[in-house]
């Protein structure tokens, strides 16, 4: 006869299920509720209600939408202050409102994944690449045909 799930029988099952839906670690839950890690893992795989996991993901989406709404509201307010400051001729306040609006746009772009802040490196001017290129060309000097082919390929790659 198959064993029944310890967590399904546990008095704190609802709390355990909610923690699992929030991606709590099996080890941590096992420690907190005096269970084996294997029991928690089996329960997560076999018994955690799919609708609970979906509900948790939906809550995350609502929270993200709420964050976007809040940034949008801040942007509208900053632009409203900018309009009033310009009408009143308060240039210092207008500049502050412009700074805030720019900050809101930057935050919004980050939240939407439209702003890529990863560093860009130009390998053609990298000292390491220039040194490696010199080593390659030097090694091929004894082989004029190969040297010509490699230099031609490198120049084509740099141009394209």
TAJO-V824538 format. One record per backbone hydrogen bond with DSSP energy under -1.0 kcal/mol. NH is the residue of the N-H (numbers start at 1). CO is the residue of the C=O. Records with the same first field share a line. If there is no record, write none. Layout:
NH = CO  CO
This chain:
9 = 5
13 = 10
16 = 12
17 = 13
18 = 14
19 = 15
20 = 16
21 = 17
22 = 18
23 = 20
24 = 19
29 = 25
30 = 26
31 = 27
32 = 28
33 = 29
35 = 30
40 = 36
41 = 37
42 = 38
43 = 39
44 = 40
45 = 41
46 = 42
47 = 43
48 = 43
53 = 49
54 = 50
55 = 51
56 = 52
57 = 53
58 = 54
59 = 55
60 = 56
61 = 57
62 = 58
63 = 59
64 = 60
65 = 61
66 = 62
67 = 63
68 = 64
69 = 65
70 = 66
71 = 67
72 = 68
73 = 69
74 = 70
75 = 71
76 = 72
77 = 73
78 = 74
79 = 75
80 = 76
81 = 77
82 = 78
83 = 79
84 = 80
85 = 81
86 = 82
87 = 83
88 = 84
90 = 85
91 = 89
94 = 90
95 = 91
96 = 92
97 = 93
98 = 94
99 = 95
100 = 96
101 = 97
102 = 98
103 = 99
104 = 100
105 = 101
106 = 102
107 = 103
108 = 104
109 = 105
110 = 106
111 = 107
112 = 108
113 = 110
114 = 109
125 = 122
130 = 126
131 = 127
132 = 128
133 = 129
134 = 130
135 = 131
136 = 132
137 = 133
138 = 134
139 = 135
140 = 136
143 = 140
147 = 143
148 = 144
149 = 145
150 = 146
151 = 147
152 = 148
153 = 149
154 = 150
155 = 151
156 = 152
157 = 153
158 = 154
159 = 155
160 = 156
